Amino acid sequence: LFDHPLLQSELFHFAHFESITPEICNKSLAELFQAGITEQSGEFVFLAGRRELVAKRQERNARAENMSAKAKRFSRLISRFPFVRSVSISGSLSKGTMDKDGDIDYFIITEPRRLWLCRSMLVFYKKIFLLNSRKHFCVNYFIDTDHLLIPDFNLFTATEISFIKPMYGKTVHQQFLLNNNWINDFYPNKNGHHAGHELADTKPGALKKTTERVFSGSFGEWLDTQLFLITLNRWKKKFAHIRDEQFDLNFRSRKSVSKHHPNGFQWKVRNRYHERIADLEKTHNLKLHVAFWEKTE
């Protein structure tokens, strides 16, 4: 789906739905090679006839590596904002890849009942000091520490959580992973795959502590609610053409969560996933064992 050939180790760690061994993975790959369904170039595995993707992945990997210093610097900056408790890199950069027009996506966990105040401060900073550029500062997903469960129990979200790269807030991030251990139903072999934290927890600075103290009372609660209502009403007007179900998925807005994904990428991926499976089955005259996209229990 993403023109992204995989390493054999990645195929093992992210094998879907069944707990396997590296030996079983390698044996299955050998059968696929023999059947002409997949090919290998160096350490990369890809569907037959897509050898050119190796160079494309290597180019994207190099671009992501060059972007990592900026991601680390901006993660540190975000961690200093009031009410921020955890910062992680999500999206393509968390997977070590980036297109020329790609941006850095941040997944942020905040103090309860101050999520929208925190978000508004970060958006204000982006608009004023970064001239509204989202290239290095795409703050599009927030949750708070009282609501760590991500309720989208599907393959797309499980993939995002599996690859998420923690940058700040070690303890909170560990709690987040514990609350979302449902992803093991999709990726039972993933344990130990992802690297640890880039940034250790740091004590909040004087400005952060002072600002949090100023907005700790009833005024801060009222302001957070007003910012939530203002933003939600603006989004509803701007994206009135989007169906309610899709709006809730792309712009999930509660006091405890803010999600801003206007392109509906998850819907597009789900549809392409099923289309590509059908194409592959037709091309090779086979029936793939395709497990569930969404967990229903």
WOCOR-V998796 format. One record per residue. N is the residue number from 1. SS is DSSP state (hx for helix, st for strand, lp for the rest). D_FIRST is the distance of its C-alpha to the first C-alpha in Angstrom with 2 decimals. Layout:
N|SS|D_FIRST / N|SS|D_FIRST
This chain:
1|lp|0.00 / 2|lp|3.80 / 3|lp|5.93 / 4|lp|7.70 / 5|lp|10.02 / 6|st|12.01 / 7|st|15.75 / 8|hx|17.56 / 9|hx|18.96 / 10|hx|15.65 / 11|hx|14.76 / 12|hx|18.19 / 13|hx|18.30 / 14|lp|15.12 / 15|lp|15.73 / 16|lp|15.54 / 17|lp|18.72 / 18|lp|21.30 / 19|lp|23.40 / 20|lp|23.49 / 21|lp|25.13 / 22|hx|23.93 / 23|hx|25.99 / 24|hx|24.20 / 25|hx|20.79 / 26|hx|22.24 / 27|hx|23.91 / 28|hx|20.81 / 29|hx|19.06 / 30|hx|22.24 / 31|hx|22.12 / 32|hx|18.60 / 33|hx|19.84 / 34|hx|22.95 / 35|hx|21.29 / 36|lp|19.30 / 37|lp|15.90 / 38|st|14.90 / 39|st|16.59 / 40|st|17.70 / 41|st|18.91 / 42|lp|21.09 / 43|lp|19.57 / 44|st|15.88 / 45|st|14.20 / 46|st|11.41 / 47|st|11.04 / 48|lp|14.15 / 49|lp|14.57 / 50|lp|12.04 / 51|lp|14.78 / 52|lp|14.69 / 53|hx|11.70 / 54|hx|14.32 / 55|hx|16.42 / 56|hx|13.75 / 57|hx|13.02 / 58|hx|16.80 / 59|hx|17.45 / 60|hx|15.28 / 61|hx|16.95 / 62|hx|20.28 / 63|hx|19.77 / 64|hx|18.96 / 65|hx|22.02 / 66|hx|24.13 / 67|hx|23.15 / 68|hx|24.08 / 69|hx|27.77 / 70|hx|27.34 / 71|hx|25.23 / 72|hx|28.02 / 73|hx|30.71 / 74|hx|29.37 / 75|hx|28.72 / 76|hx|32.36 / 77|hx|33.43 / 78|hx|31.66 / 79|hx|33.24 / 80|lp|36.62 / 81|lp|36.28 / 82|lp|38.36 / 83|lp|37.02 / 84|st|33.84 / 85|st|33.63 / 86|st|30.24 / 87|st|27.61 / 88|st|24.14 / 89|st|21.21 / 90|st|17.95 / 91|lp|14.68 / 92|hx|13.04 / 93|hx|16.51 / 94|hx|17.00 / 95|hx|14.32 / 96|lp|16.23 / 97|lp|14.04 / 98|lp|14.79 / 99|lp|14.36 / 100|lp|17.72 / 101|lp|17.84 / 102|lp|16.55 / 103|lp|19.04 / 104|lp|20.30 / 105|st|19.81 / 106|st|22.65 / 107|st|23.13 / 108|st|26.90 / 109|st|29.31 / 110|st|32.72 / 111|lp|36.19 / 112|lp|36.69 / 113|lp|38.10 / 114|lp|37.41 / 115|hx|33.65 / 116|hx|34.11 / 117|hx|36.87 / 118|hx|34.76 / 119|hx|31.80 / 120|hx|34.22 / 121|hx|35.73 / 122|hx|32.42 / 123|hx|31.42 / 124|hx|34.96 / 125|hx|34.67 / 126|hx|31.45 / 127|hx|33.05 / 128|hx|36.38 / 129|hx|35.83 / 130|lp|32.34 / 131|lp|32.95 / 132|lp|30.13 / 133|lp|27.52 / 134|lp|24.38 / 135|lp|23.07 / 136|lp|24.58 / 137|lp|25.59 / 138|st|23.05 / 139|st|24.82 / 140|st|22.81 / 141|st|23.18 / 142|st|26.59 / 143|st|28.15 / 144|st|31.64 / 145|lp|33.14 / 146|lp|34.55 / 147|lp|31.23 / 148|lp|28.75 / 149|lp|26.92 / 150|lp|23.51 / 151|lp|23.79 / 152|lp|20.18 / 153|lp|19.98 / 154|st|16.37 / 155|hx|13.36 / 156|hx|11.88 / 157|hx|15.36 / 158|hx|16.10 / 159|hx|13.29 / 160|hx|14.72 / 161|hx|18.20 / 162|hx|17.61 / 163|hx|16.62 / 164|lp|19.11 / 165|st|21.59 / 166|st|25.18 / 167|st|27.46 / 168|st|30.56 / 169|lp|32.19 / 170|hx|31.98 / 171|hx|33.90 / 172|hx|32.12 / 173|hx|28.66 / 174|hx|29.86 / 175|hx|31.09 / 176|hx|27.75 / 177|hx|26.04 / 178|hx|28.88 / 179|hx|28.50 / 180|lp|24.82 / 181|hx|25.21 / 182|hx|23.61 / 183|hx|20.29 / 184|hx|21.93 / 185|hx|21.50 / 186|lp|17.73 / 187|lp|18.06 / 188|lp|21.58 / 189|lp|21.32 / 190|lp|20.22 / 191|lp|23.83 / 192|lp|24.93 / 193|lp|21.58 / 194|lp|21.63 / 195|lp|24.44 / 196|lp|27.26 / 197|lp|28.48 / 198|lp|28.77 / 199|lp|31.72 / 200|lp|34.55 / 201|lp|36.01 / 202|lp|38.61 / 203|lp|41.54 / 204|lp|41.29 / 205|lp|43.33 / 206|hx|46.42 / 207|hx|44.79 / 208|hx|42.06 / 209|hx|44.70 / 210|hx|47.04 / 211|hx|44.51 / 212|hx|43.44 / 213|hx|47.11 / 214|hx|47.81 / 215|lp|45.10 / 216|lp|45.68 / 217|lp|48.02 / 218|hx|48.12 / 219|hx|47.48 / 220|hx|44.15 / 221|hx|43.24 / 222|hx|44.31 / 223|hx|42.47 / 224|hx|39.20 / 225|hx|39.54 / 226|hx|40.39 / 227|hx|37.39 / 228|hx|35.14 / 229|hx|36.78 / 230|hx|36.78 / 231|hx|33.06 / 232|hx|32.09 / 233|hx|34.38 / 234|hx|33.02 / 235|hx|29.40 / 236|hx|30.59 / 237|hx|32.35 / 238|hx|29.65 / 239|lp|26.89 / 240|lp|29.26 / 241|lp|27.09 / 242|lp|24.42 / 243|lp|25.09 / 244|hx|26.65 / 245|hx|24.03 / 246|hx|21.21 / 247|hx|23.67 / 248|hx|24.43 / 249|hx|20.84 / 250|hx|20.18 / 251|lp|23.78 / 252|lp|25.17 / 253|st|28.66 / 254|st|31.42 / 255|lp|34.10 / 256|lp|32.02 / 257|st|28.52 / 258|st|27.07 / 259|st|23.46 / 260|lp|22.55 / 261|lp|19.00 / 262|lp|19.94 / 263|lp|16.57 / 264|lp|15.61 / 265|hx|12.14 / 266|hx|12.24 / 267|hx|13.12 / 268|hx|10.43 / 269|hx|7.66 / 270|hx|10.02 / 271|hx|10.51 / 272|hx|7.12 / 273|hx|6.86 / 274|hx|10.28 / 275|hx|9.95 / 276|hx|7.61 / 277|hx|10.10 / 278|hx|12.89 / 279|hx|12.03 / 280|hx|11.95 / 281|hx|15.15 / 282|hx|16.76 / 283|hx|16.14 / 284|hx|17.63 / 285|lp|19.98 / 286|lp|19.24 / 287|lp|18.78 / 288|lp|16.29 / 289|lp|17.68 / 290|lp|15.32 / 291|lp|17.00 / 292|lp|17.18 / 293|lp|14.71 / 294|st|17.81 / 295|lp|20.96 / 296|lp|24.02 / 297|lp|26.84
